Amino acid sequence: MKVGIIRCQQTEDMCPGTTDFAVAANGTMAFKETGPVEIVGFVSCGGCPGKRAIARAKMMVARGAEAIVFASCISKGNPIGYPCPHYENMRDATAKAVGPEIKIMEWTH
């Protein structure tokens, strides 16, 4: 499976995405169900309130992503302990934009 990962722009300077890449490659944690996946894109949400995430998700789908994954920094607040207050709206708008054939995954690790 090919996936595109969307991360929080505000945590980019604290986290290089190392764990996201490792769990995707190893098929662990959020990827336990899918097994190892190929990452076709690793982008930020574009900053609050995350409106750019929709266009970026569509771009990754156009480049082969079969799933859009919201990194744990957005949905769980890793590493700062503060989940995105815009997450649900961003997730729902993204799912609507990419269509039901694209899987939405809500976390990475």
Buried (B, 14 or more C-beta within 10 A) or exposed (E): BBBBBBBBBBBEEEBEBEBBBEBBEEBBBBBEEBEEBEBBBBBBBBEEBBBBBBEBBBBBBEEEBBBBBBBBBBBBBBEEEEBBEBBEBBBEBBBEBBEEEBBBBBBBB
